[in-house]
Amino acid sequence: MNPDFDLIVFGATGFTGRLVAEYLQARGATRWAIAGRNAAKLAAVRDELGLPKDLPLLQADAGDAAALRALVARTRVVISTVGPYQLHGEPLVTACAEAGTDYVDLCGEPLWMARMIDKLTPLAQQSGARIVFSCGFDSIPFDLGVVYLQAQAQERLGAPLREVRARMARMKGAASGGTLASMMETFEAIRREPALGQTMSDPFALTPGFKGPTQPDDQGAALDDWADLWAGPFVMAAINTKNVHRSNALRGHPWGRDFVYSEKMLTGRPGTPDKGAKKAQALARMTRWQNRVLGFGPARALLRRFVLTQPGDGPNKAAREAGHYEVWFSGKSASGELLRAIVKGDRDPGYGSTCKLISEAALCLVEDIPRSATPGGVWTPGSAMGLALVRRLHERAGLTFEMAAQSRRNP
């Protein structure tokens, strides 16, 4: 049976959902619709964005299982921008897994993802649904950056890289309000069930049945001897690291069962005075402070009241377009060959780039990835779409994936 639509954007009245709808319109998408719980607000979004007057508006509440089942039966792919997913996401993704409808989201919530992987994998394998979490800034640039670098290693060296280091070199733009909301809900879950803290700290929390080697400590300050630069903690490492290891596992461990990955933010070169070291140490202290604050219930309540971005709020167009980011990837093979790649994004990560990433991921499933290549299951972007999505993002979404000239042998 041919569904009515290729794409449905669920949560189109939210700030990120509006950006996704605007991007799809600019991309000339066809056979698509927008959905949410309030029909009047959907009509307002359609009119404010100048979307076609005949664009279908579909009403469904995130908690109405029957309405969601009817909704997902009408499309090939659902784009979900309604988070935190641990609060609002389960009914929709379950409906997709049961119906055989593909699904992409912006989730960076490992505790929820681990639970959904266990629940949804048998459903999706039976129905044929491709469920793909983390199709925004967390974790596409990092997940696909490793996929790209490893493909270059196979082509140039004929062997995988046993260790890859991702280093955020430059970033302009704030994390989304949804990211902070998700972090606070995660701390709430750990407060209710302290054992979940082990899941958050486990780099293999999303690879059930597999535990790889001990991974580097991403929480402290350290001099990266490959880059000769100081580095401190990067806020997205907790989710990105788990997704990278899941990609390796789902692809059958082509990078080895002993693969090592780390992710940090660069802070500067060694020197006198050593500003790079001081920045890295300050970043590590700030990360520890942030974790203590978010772990304290009254502090979370204050943040919700006074700090969190409210629904419908976010940076204006000028700020989104002024943002950017650059991630350096360095990898070493078993024989000591060192390869380097750079991934760049041309918009702020939390909004301007993310809306393009999730939209192209959905279109990639529709247009580029047959079910014979990626069957039903719960996937990562790197394992479900891999280099096909790299090419699409490079050509259409303002991302560049390039090898660095410094690739060399590192004894």
C-alpha positions in Angstrom: 0.0 0.0 0.0 1.3 3.5 -1.0 1.0 5.9 1.9 -0.4 9.4 1.5 2.9 11.1 2.3 6.6 10.6 2.2 7.2 12.8 5.3 5.3 14.1 8.2 6.9 16.7 10.5 5.5 16.0 14.0 5.9 19.0 16.4 5.8 21.6 13.6 4.5 24.3 15.9 7.7 24.2 18.1 10.7 26.3 17.2 12.8 23.5 15.7 9.8 21.9 14.0 9.1 25.3 12.3 12.7 25.4 11.0 12.4 21.9 9.7 9.1 22.8 7.8 10.7 25.9 6.5 13.8 24.0 5.2 11.7 21.3 3.6 9.7 23.9 1.7 12.9 25.6 0.5 14.3 22.2 -0.6 11.2 21.7 -2.7 9.9 18.7 -0.8 6.7 17.1 -2.1 4.2 14.7 -0.6 4.7 16.0 3.0 2.6 17.3 5.8 2.9 18.9 9.2 1.4 17.6 12.4 0.8 18.6 16.0 -1.8 18.7 18.7 -3.3 22.1 17.9 -4.9 22.6 14.4 -5.1 26.4 14.8 -1.4 26.7 15.6 -0.6 24.4 12.6 -2.5 26.7 10.3 -0.7 29.7 11.8 2.7 28.1 11.1 1.7 27.3 7.6 0.6 30.9 6.9 3.5 32.6 8.8 6.1 30.5 6.9 4.4 30.9 3.5 3.9 27.2 3.1 1.5 26.0 0.4 -2.2 26.7 1.2 -3.0 23.1 0.4 -0.2 21.6 2.7 -2.0 19.0 4.8 -2.4 19.8 8.5 -2.7 16.7 10.7 -3.9 16.9 14.3 -2.6 14.3 16.9 -1.5 14.6 20.5 1.8 13.1 21.6 0.0 11.1 24.2 -2.9 9.8 22.1 -1.9 6.4 21.0 -4.8 5.8 18.7 -4.4 9.1 16.9 -0.7 8.4 16.5 -1.3 5.0 15.0 -3.6 6.6 12.4 -1.1 9.3 11.7 2.0 7.1 11.1 0.0 4.8 8.8 -0.2 7.7 6.4 3.5 8.3 5.8 6.8 6.6 4.9 8.8 8.6 7.5 8.0 10.6 10.6 10.3 13.5 11.6 9.8 14.0 15.4 11.0 17.2 17.0 8.9 16.8 20.2 11.2 16.5 23.2 12.3 15.7 25.8 11.7 12.3 24.3 11.7 10.5 27.7 8.6 12.6 28.5 6.8 12.8 25.1 8.4 10.4 22.7 7.5 6.8 23.5 3.9 6.6 22.0 4.9 8.0 18.7 8.1 6.0 18.1 6.2 2.8 19.3 3.5 3.5 16.8 6.1 3.8 14.0 7.9 0.6 15.1 4.6 -1.3 15.1 3.3 0.1 11.8 6.5 -0.3 9.8 6.9 3.5 9.4 10.4 4.9 9.4 11.3 7.4 12.1 14.0 10.0 12.7 14.4 12.3 15.7 16.8 14.7 17.6 17.2 12.5 20.7 20.3 12.8 22.8 18.9 11.1 25.8 20.8 7.8 26.4 18.7 6.5 29.2 15.5 6.6 27.1 17.3 5.4 24.0 18.7 2.3 25.9 15.2 1.5 27.0 13.7 2.0 23.6 16.4 -0.1 21.9 15.3 -3.1 24.0 11.6 -2.5 23.5 11.5 -1.5 19.8 14.1 -3.7 18.2 11.9 -6.8 17.9 8.9 -4.7 16.8 10.9 -2.8 14.1 12.6 -6.0 12.8 9.2 -7.6 12.4 7.4 -4.6 10.8 10.4 -3.3 8.7 10.5 0.1 10.4 13.8 1.9 10.4 14.0 3.8 13.7 16.9 6.3 13.7 17.7 8.3 16.8 20.0 11.3 17.2 19.7 12.9 13.7 20.7 16.4 14.8 23.9 18.0 16.0 23.9 15.1 18.5 25.1 13.0 16.9 25.4 13.3 13.1 28.6 15.3 12.7 30.4 13.0 15.1 28.9 9.7 14.1 29.4 10.4 10.4 32.7 12.0 10.9 34.0 8.7 12.2 32.3 6.8 9.4 33.9 9.1 6.8 37.4 8.9 8.3 37.2 5.1 8.7 36.1 4.8 5.0 39.1 6.9 4.0 41.4 4.7 6.1 40.1 1.6 4.3 40.6 3.2 0.9 44.1 4.6 1.7 45.5 2.1 4.1 43.4 -1.0 3.6 42.8 -1.2 7.3 40.6 0.5 9.9 41.8 3.0 12.5 41.9 1.4 15.9 41.5 4.7 17.7 39.8 7.9 16.7 39.8 11.2 18.6 37.1 13.8 17.8 38.0 17.4 18.9 35.6 20.3 18.7 37.9 23.0 17.4 35.5 25.9 16.8 31.8 26.4 17.6 29.6 29.5 17.6 26.0 29.1 18.7 24.2 28.0 21.8 22.8 24.5 22.5 19.0 24.4 22.1 16.6 24.8 25.0 15.5 21.3 24.3 19.0 20.0 25.0 19.0 21.5 28.4 15.5 20.3 29.1 16.6 16.8 28.2 19.6 17.0 30.4 17.5 18.0 33.4 15.0 15.2 32.8 17.9 12.8 32.7 19.1 14.0 36.1 15.6 13.6 37.4 15.5 10.0 36.2 18.9 9.3 37.9 17.6 10.9 41.1 14.6 8.5 41.0 16.8 5.5 40.1 20.5 6.1 41.0 21.7 3.0 39.2 21.0 4.8 35.9 24.1 6.9 36.6 26.1 3.9 35.5 24.3 3.8 32.2 25.2 7.5 31.6 28.9 6.9 32.3 29.1 3.6 30.2 30.3 4.3 26.6 28.7 1.0 25.6 25.3 1.6 27.1 23.7 1.5 23.6 25.4 -1.7 22.5 23.5 -4.4 24.5 25.4 -7.6 24.8 28.8 -6.0 23.9 31.4 -4.4 26.1 34.5 -3.1 24.5 37.8 -2.0 26.0 38.3 0.7 28.5 37.8 4.1 26.9 39.7 7.4 27.5 38.5 9.7 30.2 36.6 12.5 28.5 35.8 14.5 31.7 39.2 15.9 32.6 41.7 18.3 31.1 44.6 16.8 29.1 47.2 17.6 26.5 46.3 15.9 23.2 49.7 14.7 22.0 48.4 14.0 18.5 47.3 17.6 18.0 49.8 19.2 20.4 46.8 21.1 21.9 45.1 21.2 25.3 41.6 19.8 25.5 38.8 19.7 28.0 35.4 18.1 28.3 32.8 18.5 25.5 29.2 18.6 26.6 27.9 16.2 23.8 30.5 13.5 24.4 28.2 11.5 26.7 25.7 10.8 23.9 28.0 11.0 20.8 30.5 8.4 22.2 27.6 5.9 22.8 26.3 6.4 19.3 29.7 6.0 17.6 30.2 2.7 19.4 26.7 1.6 18.5 27.4 2.4 14.8 30.5 0.2 15.0 28.5 -2.6 16.6 25.6 -2.4 14.2 27.9 -2.5 11.2 29.5 -5.7 12.5 32.6 -4.1 14.2 34.4 -3.2 11.0 36.7 -0.9 13.1 37.5 -3.8 15.5 36.0 -5.0 18.7 38.9 -3.1 20.4 38.0 0.2 18.8 38.7 3.3 21.0 37.0 6.7 20.7 37.2 9.9 22.6 35.7 13.3 22.3 36.8 16.7 23.7 36.9 20.4 23.1 40.2 22.0 22.1 41.3 24.9 24.2 44.8 26.0 23.0 48.4 25.2 22.5 51.0 24.7 25.2 52.9 27.8 26.0 54.1 30.3 28.6 51.8 31.3 30.2 49.9 28.1 29.3 46.5 29.5 28.4 45.4 26.3 26.7 45.9 24.3 29.9 44.1 26.9 32.0 41.2 26.9 29.7 41.0 23.1 29.7 41.1 23.0 33.4 38.5 25.7 33.7 36.3 23.7 31.3 36.7 20.6 33.4 35.8 22.5 36.6 32.7 24.0 34.9 31.6 20.6 33.8 31.8 19.2 37.3 30.0 22.3 38.6 27.3 21.9 35.9 26.7 18.3 36.9 26.4 19.1 40.5 23.9 21.9 39.8 21.8 19.8 37.5 21.9 17.0 40.0 20.3 19.3 42.6 16.6 19.3 42.5 15.9 22.9 43.6 18.5 24.1 41.1 16.7 22.3 38.3 13.4 23.9 39.3 15.0 27.4 39.1 16.4 26.7 35.7 13.1 25.5 34.4 11.5 28.7 35.7 14.0 31.3 34.7 16.5 30.0 32.2 15.1 27.3 29.9 14.2 28.4 26.4 10.4 28.5 26.2 8.5 26.7 23.4 8.5 28.9 20.3 11.7 30.7 21.4 15.2 30.5 19.9 17.8 32.5 18.1 16.8 34.7 15.2 17.7 34.1 11.6 20.8 36.3 11.7 22.1 34.5 14.8 21.5 31.1 13.3 23.2 32.0 10.1 26.2 33.6 11.9 26.8 30.3 13.8 29.2 27.6 12.7 31.2 24.7 14.0 34.3 22.7 13.1 35.3 19.2 14.4 38.7 17.7 13.9 39.0 13.9 13.7 42.4 12.1 14.1 42.7 8.3 13.8 45.6 5.9 14.1 45.8 2.4 12.6 47.4 -0.6 14.2 50.6 0.0 12.1 50.9 3.7 13.3 49.4 5.5 10.3 47.7 8.7 11.4 44.9 10.2 9.3 43.0 13.4 9.9 39.7 14.7 8.7 37.7 17.9 9.3 33.9 18.3 9.5 32.5 21.8 9.3 28.9 23.0 9.6 27.8 26.4 8.3 25.1 27.3 10.8 24.7 27.4 14.6 24.6 23.8 15.8 21.5 23.7 17.9 19.1 25.1 15.4 20.3 26.3 12.0 22.4 23.1 11.2 20.2 20.7 13.1 17.1 21.4 11.1 19.0 20.6 7.9 20.5 17.5 9.4 17.3 15.8 10.4 15.5 16.8 7.2 18.2 15.4 5.0 18.3 12.2 7.1 14.6 11.7 6.6 14.9 12.4 2.8 17.9 10.0 2.7 15.7 7.2 4.0 13.0 8.0 1.5 15.2 8.5 -1.6 18.6 6.7 -1.1 18.4 3.8 1.3 16.4 0.7 0.2 15.2 -1.7 2.8 17.4 -4.4 1.3 20.4 -2.2 2.5 19.0 -1.2 5.9 16.1 -3.4 7.1 13.9 -2.8 10.0 15.5 -2.1 13.3 16.8 0.6 15.7 19.7 2.3 14.0 22.2 5.2 14.3 22.6 7.6 11.4 26.1 6.2 10.7 24.8 2.6 10.5 21.5 3.2 8.7 22.7 5.7 6.1 26.5 6.0 6.4 28.3 7.4 3.4 25.0 8.1 1.5 24.1 10.6 4.2 27.6 12.0 4.2 27.3 12.7 0.5 23.9 14.2 0.8 24.9 16.5 3.7 28.1 17.6 1.9 26.1 18.5 -1.3 22.9 20.0 0.2 23.1 20.8 3.9 26.2 23.0 4.4 28.4 20.3 5.9 31.8 19.6 4.6 33.7 16.3 5.1 37.4 16.7 4.0 40.7 15.0 4.7 43.3 17.2 6.3 46.6 17.8 4.7 48.5 16.8 8.0 47.8 13.1 7.5 51.1 11.4 8.2 52.8 8.5 9.9 53.0 8.9 13.7 55.6 6.6 15.1 
